[in-house]
Amino acid sequence: QQRPAVPEGLRRPPGPRGFPVLGNVLELRKDTHLALARLSRRYGDVMEVRIGSRPVLVLSGLDTIRQALVRQAEDFMGRPDLPSFHYIANGQSMTFSPDSGHVWKALRKLAQSALKSFSIAPSPTSSSTCLLEEHVSKEAEYLVTKFLQLMEDEKRFDLSRYLVVSVANVICAMCFGRRYEHDDQELLSLVDIGNDFGEVAGSGHPADFIPVLRYLPSRTMEIFKDLNRRFNAFVQRIVQEHYSSFDKEHIRDITDSLIGHCQEKNVGDDSRGQLSSEKIINIVNDLFGAGFDTVATALSWSLMYVALYPDIQSKIQEELDQRIGRERRPRLSDRGSLPYTEAFILEMFRHSSFVPFTIPHSTTKATVLNGYFIPKGTCVFINQWQVNHDETLWKEPSAFKPERFLNAAGTELNRTESDKVLSFGLGKRRCIGETIGRWEIFLFLTTLLQQLRFSLRPGEPVDITPQYGLTMKYKRCESFRIEQRFPAKAAP
Ligand code: HEM
């Protein structure tokens, strides 16, 4: 492909030379976030690599990323048209499809509003503050009982598999008005997916950039396609069930609310008639898909860190005992009074950086960043991991220290520090589930830690090396030990 000429006075971003045909793919294949962070030390915050023959712009450094995604937001808000994205929601995804025009804007607004109504908006019918609190409290309480029972019966088990079903139940309650049992095989096969989705959807998967690879047999790709097929069929079936029992006077969940929108004549700015019912209803696919893996992975990391650092776990539990006590369960309104716990969650986000890159962006027009010329349609990777481990921003970035987010007295969060952590992207494509995600993690974690103590079986080494992907997880671990912190109260 012919590249546009660089206008006078501007330069192309620097970057490693790479091989003919392959470009830099060999150096980027493993732990792409680390490889690109290393290269950015040499070439700077605005750098160009080649994957196959395709140039990719890689942005590092908080200031540069803020400049691109916030101050030049319109220029950088596109998505590249990557082959693997065509399998997600049959190519109709609001999140992964290349559209960033008026249809995407209207869909994003609909998604935000439907999500809010069924999660964090005050609930008139519930005794909880909001529906999210009600769903999470119920699932977290259930998880406490389940963990204790599993410790009794099985002794060894993979805790992440139970976390992901609980978290999936929260988003299922909001999207579909129903929950599933922990041994429901269909749900399990869709949500307990390890790295099967993230490995292909993560930034830099070679088959997205080197066409010939798409014609070679690939097990990873077949698993990815099959997972997406089953996922779409599952959502479609539930949507059909909703259509057949739909009553516009009684909107039960997000799916109903989207069906309601489809039936209204003038949805948003639909002047060109492209905002189809299919696209609207597919929003539920985006929300369900984005809503379980991210939060469940965050909780898996949280429990791993408290088990690895028993002193940190004790500090969180002392704070919970002091501020909440043992008589009542944590609530969302306790957030402001648990600074150490909040600092721990921030440090979990920073240290694990389990979403190492945002979803890839692309430029919507030719633009200039830090004096470098960037043509229209350039694929852009945003290295969140690099920002969270940048030595110019953090003291001892590889140490796990929640205190870095607190004032000297340990009584308040330091907002300047917390604003430097990059986990949800920034600007026009920023995650729409950020508040929900943060609140869910807080409530699940505090409910679990109020009642349970997590440790690792002595003498069993655990490997917490993150496996590269859209969301990074540690390898399956059955070494957790879970004990009740205090005896359950006798029934009255
Ligand atoms: C996008 C992170 C939870 C819905 C994103 C992006 C990131 C992210 C990094 C990409 C931003 C970009 O491309 O610049 C996270 C993390 C979560 C989380 C770390 C939890 C800890 C959620 C939840 C939902 C959600 C709970 C919904 C229920 C979305 C959607 C997008 C998105 C729909 C696409 C936005 C767009 O393309 O316009 N998220 N997310 N996320 N997230 Fe989240």
Residues whose N, C-alpha, C, O or C-beta is under 5 A from the ligand:
A	BS01	HEM	M94 T95 D286 L287 A290 G291 T294 V295 A298 V355 F357 T358 I359 S423 F424 G425 L426 K428 R429 R430 C431 I432 G433 I436 G437
